[in-house]
Amino acid sequence: MKFSVSPIFKTPAIISPRFFFSTAMSTSDHSPPAFDRPRSVIKKILAKLQHEGDGAVVRRGIGRNDLKNLDPFLMLDDFSVSPPAGFPDHPHRGFETVTYMLQGGITHQDFAGHKGTIRTGDVQWMTAGRGIIHSEMPAGEGSQKGLQLWINLASHDKMMEPRYQEISSDNIPSAEKDGVEVRVIAGESMGVHSPIYTRTPTMYLDFTLKPRAQVHQCIPDSWTSFVYIIDGEGVFGSPNSSRVAAHHVLVLGGGDGVSVWNRSSKPLRFVLIAGKPLNEPIVQYGPFVMNSQSEIDKAIEDYHYSKNGFEMAKYWRSQ
């Protein structure tokens, strides 16, 4: 598998694949439990519509008052944007952004000279580090849809040089078995590995289950995990649970894996995301995420005066 890294950025750190294992099965609900300590749903939140950027609409599941963050995850937006709306020039510091296109395309530019378009099924994984300014604008007519996830960086990585990865849909590995298809954006599932490297150890899986299919996915025991339902409805965690419909975030409790059943007559699509918690203080001011208020004050000053990572911002404007 190949992925592209902007020439101004360095090669990311590699996450060991040994943490990830999974199985997919379509056996009876009455079969023995797939895990010694199955994860259950401990919180359910409906992602609500709100306006962001310049005329864009997002469903925000993480980063709201009832779920401010989910260490190491800071935000999850299910976005829909049509021209001339979009996300014009804006800065980031202290975390990573992961943009996964579900429909259409987004053109991005940054002040370091990188420009490109990601389309349906493509992923942009950007480590902002000490500072980046970029724009994200729709690449075609009609509604352009996708997910954007913000992943926190550890204190020792917050001021690292920015890094960028892009992987096309054709190069995202996938597997299919017994009515279950998975696209492995980060980590491993059903024996296939992603080429994406994650600074903060992260699993990001896109599952589609046909009617009556089920899947059992292992998750590292100490990791935070959640599900976001893109389409359809499913049963998560326990075979006796009620069905949950699209646009819900399901926070999972501790355990060694999660089970999901599709008991409806239509396909179920969801992302399963997990990450190693950082267990560090979080102080956020909009697009700046640091460990203390003094660091936030410094980020605002650096951005205002175009220094310490924002030097190229003084004269740059996206096209």
C-alpha positions as CSV (number, residue, x, y, z in Angstrom):
1,M,0.0,0.0,0.0
2,K,1.2,3.5,-0.8
3,F,0.4,6.8,0.9
4,S,1.7,10.3,0.1
5,V,3.4,12.6,2.5
6,S,3.9,16.3,1.7
7,P,7.6,16.9,0.9
8,I,7.8,19.6,3.6
9,F,6.9,17.0,6.3
10,K,8.8,14.2,7.8
11,T,7.9,10.5,8.1
12,P,5.5,9.8,11.0
13,A,6.2,7.4,13.9
14,I,5.1,3.8,13.4
15,I,2.5,2.2,15.6
16,S,3.0,-1.4,16.3
17,P,0.3,-3.6,14.7
18,R,0.5,-6.2,17.5
19,F,-2.3,-4.5,19.4
20,F,-5.1,-5.3,16.9
21,F,-7.0,-8.6,16.3
22,S,-10.5,-9.2,15.1
23,T,-13.0,-11.8,13.9
24,A,-16.1,-11.5,11.8
25,M,-18.9,-14.1,12.1
26,S,-22.5,-14.5,11.1
27,T,-23.4,-17.2,13.7
28,S,-26.4,-17.4,15.9
29,D,-26.9,-14.8,18.7
30,H,-26.9,-17.7,21.1
31,S,-23.3,-18.7,20.3
32,P,-20.8,-18.4,23.2
33,P,-19.6,-14.9,24.0
34,A,-16.9,-13.7,21.7
35,F,-14.9,-12.0,24.5
36,D,-14.0,-12.6,28.1
37,R,-14.9,-9.0,28.9
38,P,-17.2,-7.7,26.2
39,R,-17.6,-3.9,26.0
40,S,-21.0,-2.5,26.5
41,V,-22.5,0.9,25.6
42,I,-22.2,3.2,28.6
43,K,-23.3,6.5,26.9
44,K,-25.5,7.2,23.9
45,I,-25.6,10.7,22.3
46,L,-27.4,11.9,19.2
47,A,-25.1,14.1,17.1
48,K,-26.9,17.5,16.7
49,L,-26.8,19.8,13.8
50,Q,-24.9,23.1,14.1
51,H,-23.3,25.7,11.8
52,E,-19.5,25.8,11.4
53,G,-17.1,27.5,9.1
54,D,-18.6,29.7,6.4
55,G,-22.1,28.3,5.9
56,A,-21.3,24.7,6.5
57,V,-23.5,22.3,8.6
58,V,-22.1,19.6,10.9
59,R,-23.6,17.0,13.2
60,R,-21.3,17.2,16.2
61,G,-21.1,14.1,18.3
62,I,-17.9,14.8,20.3
63,G,-16.9,18.3,21.4
64,R,-20.3,19.3,22.8
65,N,-21.4,20.2,26.3
66,D,-22.6,16.6,27.0
67,L,-19.4,15.0,25.6
68,K,-16.6,17.6,25.7
69,N,-13.9,15.1,24.9
70,L,-13.2,11.4,25.0
71,D,-9.5,11.1,25.7
72,P,-7.6,11.1,23.3
73,F,-10.5,12.3,21.0
74,L,-11.4,16.0,21.0
75,M,-14.1,16.3,18.4
76,L,-16.1,14.3,15.8
77,D,-18.1,16.1,13.1
78,D,-20.3,14.5,10.5
79,F,-20.2,17.4,8.0
80,S,-22.2,18.4,4.9
81,V,-21.0,21.3,2.8
82,S,-22.2,22.7,-0.5
83,P,-20.6,25.6,-2.5
84,P,-20.1,28.4,-1.8
85,A,-20.0,27.3,1.9
86,G,-16.9,25.7,3.4
87,F,-14.1,26.0,5.9
88,P,-11.9,29.0,4.9
89,D,-8.4,29.7,6.3
90,H,-8.1,28.7,9.9
91,P,-5.2,27.6,12.2
92,H,-4.5,24.5,14.3
93,R,-2.0,23.7,17.0
94,G,-1.5,20.7,19.4
95,F,-3.5,17.9,17.8
96,E,-4.3,15.9,14.6
97,T,-7.2,16.1,12.2
98,V,-8.5,13.1,10.3
99,T,-10.9,13.8,7.4
100,Y,-12.7,10.8,5.9
101,M,-14.8,11.6,2.8
102,L,-18.2,9.8,2.5
103,Q,-19.5,11.6,-0.6
104,G,-18.0,14.1,-3.0
105,G,-14.7,15.9,-2.4
106,I,-12.9,18.5,-0.3
107,T,-10.0,20.6,-1.6
108,H,-7.4,21.6,1.0
109,Q,-4.6,24.1,1.0
110,D,-2.1,25.0,3.7
111,F,0.4,27.8,4.2
112,A,3.3,25.5,3.7
113,G,2.4,25.0,0.0
114,H,0.5,21.7,0.1
115,K,-2.7,21.5,-2.0
116,G,-4.9,18.6,-3.0
117,T,-8.3,17.1,-3.2
118,I,-9.6,14.1,-1.3
119,R,-12.7,12.4,-2.7
120,T,-15.2,9.7,-1.7
121,G,-13.4,7.1,0.4
122,D,-10.1,9.0,0.7
123,V,-8.5,10.0,4.0
124,Q,-6.4,13.0,5.0
125,W,-4.5,12.6,8.3
126,M,-2.9,15.8,9.3
127,T,-0.7,16.3,12.4
128,A,-0.9,20.0,13.1
129,G,1.8,20.0,15.8
130,R,3.2,23.4,16.5
131,G,1.1,25.1,13.9
132,I,-0.6,24.9,10.5
133,I,-3.1,27.2,8.7
134,H,-5.2,25.6,6.0
135,S,-8.6,25.8,4.2
136,E,-11.0,23.0,3.4
137,M,-13.5,23.9,0.6
138,P,-16.0,21.7,-1.4
139,A,-14.6,20.3,-4.6
140,G,-17.8,20.0,-6.6
141,E,-21.4,21.0,-6.9
142,G,-24.0,19.6,-4.5
143,S,-23.4,18.3,-1.0
144,Q,-19.9,17.1,0.0
145,K,-20.1,14.8,3.1
146,G,-17.5,13.3,5.4
147,L,-16.3,12.8,9.0
148,Q,-13.7,14.9,10.7
149,L,-12.1,13.6,13.9
150,W,-9.7,15.5,16.1
151,I,-7.1,13.4,18.0
152,N,-5.1,15.0,20.8
153,L,-1.3,14.9,20.9
154,A,0.8,14.1,24.0
155,S,2.5,17.1,25.6
156,H,5.8,16.1,24.2
157,D,4.4,16.0,20.6
158,K,2.3,19.2,20.7
159,M,5.1,21.4,19.3
160,M,6.5,18.9,16.8
161,E,6.8,19.8,13.1
162,P,3.6,19.3,11.2
163,R,3.2,16.1,9.3
164,Y,0.7,15.1,6.6
165,Q,-0.5,11.8,5.2
166,E,-3.1,11.2,2.4
167,I,-4.3,7.8,1.3
168,S,-6.6,7.3,-1.6
169,S,-9.7,5.1,-1.4
170,D,-8.1,2.4,-3.7
171,N,-5.2,2.1,-1.2
172,I,-7.3,1.7,1.9
173,P,-7.1,-2.1,2.7
174,S,-10.4,-3.9,3.2
175,A,-11.7,-7.4,4.0
176,E,-15.1,-9.1,3.6
177,K,-16.5,-12.2,5.3
178,D,-19.9,-13.6,6.2
179,G,-21.8,-10.4,5.3
180,V,-19.3,-8.1,7.0
181,E,-17.0,-5.6,5.1
182,V,-14.4,-3.5,6.8
183,R,-12.2,-0.7,5.5
184,V,-9.1,-0.4,7.7
185,I,-8.2,3.3,8.0
186,A,-5.9,2.8,11.0
187,G,-4.9,-0.3,12.9
188,E,-5.9,-3.8,11.9
189,S,-9.1,-5.8,11.4
190,M,-9.9,-9.2,9.9
191,G,-6.2,-9.8,9.2
192,V,-5.5,-6.7,7.2
193,H,-3.4,-3.7,8.2
194,S,-3.6,0.0,7.4
195,P,-0.6,1.9,6.0
196,I,-1.5,5.0,8.0
197,Y,0.8,5.7,10.9
198,T,-0.6,7.4,14.0
199,R,1.3,9.5,16.4
200,T,-1.3,8.9,19.1
201,P,-2.0,5.2,18.9
202,T,-5.4,4.9,17.1
203,M,-7.8,2.4,15.5
204,Y,-10.2,3.6,12.9
205,L,-12.4,1.0,11.2
206,D,-15.4,1.5,8.8
207,F,-17.8,-1.4,8.9
208,T,-20.7,-2.3,6.7
209,L,-22.9,-5.2,7.8
210,K,-25.5,-6.9,5.6
211,P,-28.8,-7.8,7.2
212,R,-28.5,-10.6,9.8
213,A,-24.7,-10.3,9.9
214,Q,-22.6,-9.7,13.0
215,V,-19.1,-8.7,13.8
216,H,-16.8,-9.2,16.9
217,Q,-13.9,-6.7,17.0
218,C,-11.1,-6.9,19.5
219,I,-10.0,-3.6,21.1
220,P,-6.9,-3.1,23.3
221,D,-8.2,-3.3,26.8
222,S,-7.0,0.1,28.1
223,W,-8.1,2.1,25.1
224,T,-11.0,4.5,24.9
225,S,-13.5,3.5,22.2
226,F,-16.7,4.6,20.6
227,V,-19.0,4.0,17.6
228,Y,-20.6,6.5,15.2
229,I,-23.5,5.1,13.2
230,I,-23.4,6.5,9.6
231,D,-26.4,4.6,8.2
232,G,-29.0,2.0,9.2
233,E,-29.5,0.7,12.8
234,G,-27.8,-2.0,14.8
235,V,-27.5,-3.7,18.2
236,F,-24.2,-2.9,20.0
237,G,-22.4,-4.5,22.9
238,S,-25.1,-7.0,24.1
239,P,-27.4,-9.2,22.0
240,N,-30.2,-8.1,24.3
241,S,-29.7,-4.3,23.7
242,S,-32.1,-2.2,21.7
243,R,-31.4,-1.1,18.2
244,V,-29.7,2.3,17.7
245,A,-30.2,4.4,14.6
246,A,-27.9,6.6,12.5
247,H,-26.1,9.7,13.8
248,H,-25.6,8.4,17.3
249,V,-22.3,8.3,19.1
250,L,-22.0,5.2,21.4
251,V,-19.3,5.4,24.1
252,L,-18.1,1.9,25.0
253,G,-17.0,0.8,28.4
254,G,-14.0,-1.3,29.3
255,G,-13.3,-4.7,27.9
256,D,-11.4,-6.7,25.3
257,G,-13.8,-6.2,22.4
258,V,-17.2,-5.2,21.1
259,S,-19.9,-7.2,19.3
260,V,-22.4,-5.7,16.8
261,W,-25.5,-7.3,15.2
262,N,-27.5,-6.1,12.3
263,R,-31.1,-7.3,12.8
264,S,-32.7,-5.0,10.3
265,S,-33.6,-5.5,6.7
266,K,-31.1,-2.9,5.5
267,P,-27.3,-2.6,5.6
268,L,-25.7,-1.1,8.7
269,R,-22.7,1.2,8.4
270,F,-20.7,2.5,11.3
271,V,-17.2,3.6,12.2
272,L,-15.5,2.0,15.3
273,I,-12.7,4.3,16.7
274,A,-10.4,3.6,19.6
275,G,-7.3,5.2,20.9
276,K,-4.8,5.1,23.8
277,P,-5.8,7.7,26.4
278,L,-3.1,10.3,27.2
279,N,-4.3,11.1,30.7
280,E,-3.1,14.7,30.5
281,P,-4.7,18.0,31.2
282,I,-6.7,19.5,28.3
283,V,-7.0,23.3,27.8
284,Q,-8.7,24.2,24.5
285,Y,-9.4,27.5,22.8
286,G,-11.1,26.9,19.5
287,P,-8.5,25.3,17.2
288,F,-5.7,25.4,19.8
289,V,-5.4,22.4,22.2
290,M,-2.7,22.5,24.8
291,N,-2.1,21.4,28.5
292,S,-2.3,24.7,30.3
293,Q,-3.8,28.2,29.9
294,S,-0.3,29.7,29.6
295,E,0.3,27.5,26.6
296,I,-3.0,28.6,25.1
297,D,-2.0,32.3,25.6
298,K,1.3,31.6,23.9
299,A,-0.5,29.9,20.9
300,I,-2.8,32.9,20.5
301,E,0.2,35.2,20.6
302,D,2.2,33.1,18.2
303,Y,-0.7,33.1,15.7
304,H,-1.3,36.8,16.1
305,Y,2.4,37.7,15.6
306,S,3.2,35.0,13.0
307,K,5.9,33.3,15.0
308,N,7.0,30.0,16.5
309,G,5.4,27.8,13.8
310,F,3.1,30.4,12.2
311,E,5.8,32.4,10.4
312,M,4.4,31.6,7.0
313,A,0.9,32.9,8.0
314,K,1.8,36.5,7.7
315,Y,1.4,36.8,3.9
316,W,-0.4,33.6,3.0
317,R,-4.0,33.3,1.8
318,S,-5.6,30.3,0.2
319,Q,-6.7,30.7,-3.4
